[in-house]
Amino acid sequence: VINTGVKVWSRNSDGEEFGSAFRLAQEGIYTLQPYIRSRIIRVSVEDIKVLLTQENPFLSKLEDDAHAQAKKLGMGSIVLKYIPNPNNPAEPQCPIQLCGWRGKTSIRAFVPRNERFHYLRMLGVEVFRDKQGLGQKRRDGDKEGKEEVADEVEKEEEGAVENEEDLDLENGNENRSSEPKTDSGNQGTSS
């Protein structure tokens, strides 16, 4: 056995300036978080979306409550904690805990790519559409996104109909016969 257990700390090359060479690791955050009493920022669903879709968002991008909590903390490792609201069934009803780093003017979530995609899908963000540069689209409420998809489908259908017409003319005659084209002057003659 080479290595066992859960990774709860990760080496932080910049952390030595701030008194700690280590930061919290996402893999062990659910194990370690019950023992952490400070350096916790309570975040909303919108805050999580910002933290997971932007690399180093400025503190001002967070909602007022999370922004105020973050300003009170010094630079260093933090826990970003979402607590579900049972009165709002539209939001996720499971707690989410992310490890992050509070910088001078920004905040960053240190979440592996696969977990990042998982959380974003759970929040209703179309992950792969974001990768194509079309912006953050919600599956359940973005009319523009639905119209764009409908336009794309319509264009694809038009292209398919045009391709079908081309195939019909190549394999049959103008009146859509499925018989192969033949020279009309040579049909009845044999040599």
N, C-alpha and C positions, 0 to 999 in steps of 0.2 A: 504494500500500500504506500503510495507516494504522498497523497494529499487527501485528507478527509475533512468534513465539516462544511460550514457555510462561510463564505467570504463576507465579513462585516466591515472591514477596513480596506482602504486602497491607498497606495502611496501617492502623495500629492507633492509634486516638485516645487510648486510655488508656496506651499503651506508653511515652510520653515520660516518665512518672513513673518508669519502671523502666529508663530508659537506652536505649530503642529505640522508634522511631516505627513500626517495621514488625514483622510477624509472618510466619511461614511460611504459604504458601497450599497447599491440598490439591492443586490442579491440578498443581503442580510438585514435589510431595513425592518422587515416585519418581525424579525427575531429580536433585534436590538431596541426598537422604538419604545417598547413598554418601560425601558429603564432610562429613557431620556426625558428629563423634566424641563429643560430649557432649550432654546434655539429651535423651537417649533413655530412654524408660520402656518396658520390656518388659511387655506385657499378655497376659492370657489371653482366651479366647473370652467368658467371662462378663464380664470387664472391658469388652470391646468392646460387648457388648449394653447394659451400663449406660451407657457413654459415648454411644452412639447413640440410646438411648431416653429419656435424661434430659438436660435443658438444661444444668444446672451441678451435676452430682453432687458431694457432699462427698467428700473424699479417703478418708474412712472407708468409702465404698461400694465401693471397689476391694478386690480380694483382697490378702492380707497382703504378698506380694512386690511388687506394683505400688505399694501404699500406702507401703511402706518406701522404694522408689526415688523416689517423688514427694516425700516429706518431705525428702529430701536436696537437692532442687533448689529454687532460689529462684523467685520469680514471673517469668514470661516464657514465651516460645514454646517448645514441646516437640514431640518426635516420639513418637507412641505406636506401638509396633512389636509385631506378633504374628508369632511364628516357629512354623511348624507342627511338630507332633510326629508323626514317621512311625510311631511305635508306637501311636498312637490314630487309627485311620481314621475314627472318628465325627466328628472335628473337621475343619474345612477344611484342606486340604493345600497351600494357597498362602499366601505371606506377605502380611500386610496392614499398611500404614503409614498412619497418620492424623496430621494436624497438629493441634495443640491448644494450649491456654494453661493454664499452671499459675497459679492465683490464690492468694489467702491461705489459704483453707480448701477450695477446690473446684478442679475440673479440668474443662475443656471441650474437646470435639472440634469443630474448625471444619471441618465436612464439608458440602458442598452437599446439599440435600434429595434429589435423585435418586440420588446416590452413597450417601447414608445408607440409603435404601430398598434399594438393590442389596446393600450389605453385610449388612443385616438379613435379607433373603431368603436370602442365601448361608449365614447362620448358622441358618436354620430358624425365624425369627420371622415370624409372619403380620403383615405390615405394616399392611394395611388394617383388620384386626380391632383393632389398637392405636388407629387413628385414631377408631374408633367408641366407644372408651372401655371396651372389654371386657378390657383387660389384655394382657399379653404371653402369647401362646399358641404352643406349639411344635407343628408339624405332626406330628411323629413320636412323641409320647409323652404328650400331654395328654388323658387319658381324659375329664375334665370337658368339655373343648372339643368332643370327639367326641360326647359325650352331648348337649350343647347343640345341636349341629348336627343330630343325629338327631331330637331333639325338635322342632326347627324344621321339618325336612322332614316329619315325621309330621303336624304341625299343618297345613302347607301341603297335604298330601295329603287330610286330612280336609276341609279347606275346599274343595278341588277336587271331592271326591265330593258334598258338600252342594250346590255350585253346579251339578253335573251333574244331580242330582235335581231341582233347581229348573227347569233347562232342560227336562228330560223332561216335567215336569208342565205347563209352559207350551206345549210344542210337541205333546204327545200326551195320551193319557188316563192314568188312574191305573195301568193295567197295562203301562205303558212302551211303548205303541204309538208308532210314529214318525209316524203319520198326524196331520194337524193336527186340533185340536179343532173339532167342529161341533155345532150344536144337534141333539140326537137327534130332536126332534119335527119338524124341517124337512127331514130327509134324503131322504125319498122323495117329497116334494111338489114340484110345479113350477107356475108360474103362467102 
